Amino acid sequence: MRKGLKITLYIFFSILLLVLGSLVFLNSRWGQNFVRGKVETYLRSKLKTEVHLGYLGYGFPKFVVLKDVLLLDQVKDTLLAAGEVKLDLNMLALFHKELILQQILLSDIHAHIYRNQTDTSYNFSYIIQAFSSPAPAGKAKDTSASSFKMEIDRIKLDDIHLRYDDHAGGILFGLNLSHSDISIKKIDFSKLFFHIKDMSAEGLQTTISQDSSWLPKKPDDTSKTDFQLVADNVNLKQVRVDFNSSLSKISFAMNAGNVQLALNRFGLVNSLIDVKKLLVYNSDVSVTLGKRNLPASGGTAGQDTSVSWQVRANDVTGN
């Protein structure tokens, strides 16, 4: 009896020692570098393209840090380059299909999403295809069973550069951002509902161009899912917005030193914009409606059918 007890205790403490040793190794510099190499190799094999992870760090069960990240698309163009990505999250909640992020920090981010004029797929579509598992024959895929509940409390952004070039859909979008700090009250991705508690941003520049779409016309969508946005307090500094549409013949440009906004509700389905407060300081706004017929090289100008307005104001207040 005593001998059996000794053997049992020996096995128990051996297993405990092995688990503790594994945890110590995985949280050491050598262990994290080992995991980084395995993750990098797996992603390269799965995605069939170049994936580079310069650094992978983590502290179980609190945070994950990635540095010097590079992901290429299938034609070897940069899809994503990131200086640093840090996620403060509850790892244990992942076992209950809950992704709870206390904080997301993104720094030195460069992303380029595009779709060529003759293509219906984006340059990131291969990632979705690589990780999608086909449903069994004759059975529809159950998406509810694998869905995650997601919560995000705070997002901090530094040195962000995004490009979205949808040549097939006729939309070109660019964004440069120096710094932003966003505190989120509620997010419901199933209903596309977003409630921002506080948001500050500095050095925000956006350009939007709209042109003809080369995509086939979609059937009328009868679904009632609505994108809804609520913002309690938004403070933007050094804002630059440029919009140009060759379809509606509208050009809009705004350069503002400071914009303060409180938004009760913004909804797409009902075209609802309910603004509680809007303060604009040191602004310069220009709007052009209609078509400008510019002269060709060596030719003469045609009739200019455009109408332009330019407004400059030091202080504009709306309630």
Salt bridges, closest charged atoms under 4 A:
GLU40 OE1 - ARG36 NH1 3.49
GLU40 OE1 - ARG44 NH2 3.58
GLU40 OE2 - HIS52 ND1 3.62
GLU50 OE2 - ARG44 NH2 3.33
ASP108 OD1 - HIS110 NE2 3.36
GLU151 OE2 - LYS149 NZ 3.55
ASP158 OD1 - HIS179 ND1 2.70
ASP159 OD1 - HIS161 NE2 2.61
ASP165 OD2 - HIS112 NE2 2.91
ASP165 OD2 - ARG163 NH2 2.75
ASP166 OD2 - ARG115 NH2 2.77
ASP181 OD2 - ARG154 NH2 2.50
ASP232 OD1 - HIS195 NE2 3.07
ASP242 OD2 - ARG240 NE 2.92
ASP284 OD2 - ARG312 NE 3.39
